[in-house]
Amino acid sequence: MQLSKSEEELMNHLWKLEKAFLKDLLDQYSDPKPATTTVATMLKRMADKNFVAYNLYGKSREYYPLVKKKTYFSKHVNGLIKNFFNDSASQFASFFTKETNLTKEELAHLRELIDQELKNK
């Protein structure tokens, strides 16, 4: 399952805080902040999708992520590669390196990362 853009933004706040009450999450937004009911609704949807859970303290809920950020974005990128690049990581890499205006230093760093992964295989 995927998150909407607004749910992803909220999830990023929760990943950053690790555990948070609704008020803590609202404080993470810059002005104009979303309505409390909007964030509460998103948290309910995200709980229904099994992305978040909560501990109940009286009437207050402390939310925490059930999905790790790395896991979510790994699946997201792999889905992108499958759906837009014919399941070809090399097509994705070619597009990424040509279309993102990477500097020479960033490309050199990518080469180092790839070389290190090749050594680890």
C-alpha positions in Angstrom: 0.0 0.0 0.0 1.0 3.6 -0.6 0.7 6.8 1.2 -0.7 10.0 -0.3 1.7 13.0 -0.5 0.1 14.5 2.7 0.3 11.2 4.5 4.0 10.9 3.5 4.7 14.3 4.9 3.0 13.4 8.2 4.8 10.0 8.2 8.1 11.9 7.7 7.4 13.9 10.9 6.6 10.7 12.8 9.7 9.0 11.5 11.7 12.0 12.7 10.1 12.0 16.2 9.8 8.2 16.5 6.8 8.6 18.9 4.4 11.5 19.1 1.1 12.8 20.2 -1.2 14.6 17.8 0.0 18.0 19.2 3.6 17.1 18.7 2.9 16.2 15.0 1.0 19.4 14.5 4.0 21.4 15.9 6.2 19.9 13.1 4.3 21.7 10.4 5.1 25.2 9.3 2.4 27.8 9.0 -0.3 27.5 7.9 -0.7 24.3 9.8 -3.3 21.8 8.8 -6.4 21.5 10.9 -6.2 19.1 13.9 -9.1 17.1 12.5 -7.3 16.7 9.2 -4.2 15.3 10.8 -6.3 13.1 13.1 -8.1 11.7 10.0 -4.8 11.0 8.2 -3.5 9.2 11.3 -6.6 7.0 11.3 -6.3 6.2 7.6 -2.6 5.4 8.2 -3.4 3.2 11.1 -6.0 1.4 8.9 -3.3 0.9 6.3 -1.0 -0.5 9.1 1.6 2.2 8.7 1.1 3.6 12.3 -0.2 2.4 15.6 -0.6 4.1 18.9 -0.6 3.6 22.7 -3.5 5.0 24.6 -2.9 7.1 27.6 -6.3 8.0 29.0 -7.9 9.8 26.0 -4.6 10.7 24.4 -2.9 8.6 21.7 0.8 8.4 21.3 1.5 7.4 17.7 4.5 5.4 16.4 5.5 4.1 12.9 5.0 0.4 12.1 6.9 0.8 8.9 10.6 1.9 8.8 11.4 4.8 6.5 14.0 2.8 4.6 11.6 0.0 4.0 8.9 2.3 2.7 11.1 4.2 0.3 12.9 1.1 -0.9 9.5 -0.4 -1.9 8.5 3.0 -3.4 11.7 3.2 -5.5 11.4 -0.4 -6.6 7.8 0.2 -7.7 8.9 3.2 -9.6 11.6 1.2 -11.4 9.1 -1.6 -12.2 6.4 0.7 -13.4 8.3 3.4 -15.3 11.6 1.8 -16.3 10.4 -1.7 -17.4 11.8 -3.2 -14.2 15.3 -2.2 -15.3 17.5 -0.6 -12.7 20.0 0.3 -15.4 17.4 2.3 -17.3 16.5 4.0 -14.0 20.2 4.8 -13.3 20.7 6.2 -16.8 17.6 8.4 -16.5 18.6 9.5 -13.0 22.2 10.4 -13.9 21.2 12.3 -17.1 18.1 14.1 -16.0 18.9 15.3 -12.4 21.7 17.7 -13.2 24.2 15.9 -10.9 27.5 17.6 -10.4 30.8 15.9 -11.4 31.5 15.3 -7.6 28.1 13.7 -7.1 28.6 11.4 -10.1 32.0 10.5 -8.7 30.5 9.7 -5.4 27.8 7.5 -7.0 30.6 5.7 -8.8 32.3 5.1 -5.5 29.1 3.7 -4.0 28.6 1.4 -7.0 32.2 0.2 -6.8 31.8 -0.6 -3.1 28.6 -2.5 -3.7 30.4 -4.5 -6.5 33.1 -5.4 -4.0 30.4 -6.6 -1.5 28.7 -8.9 -4.0 
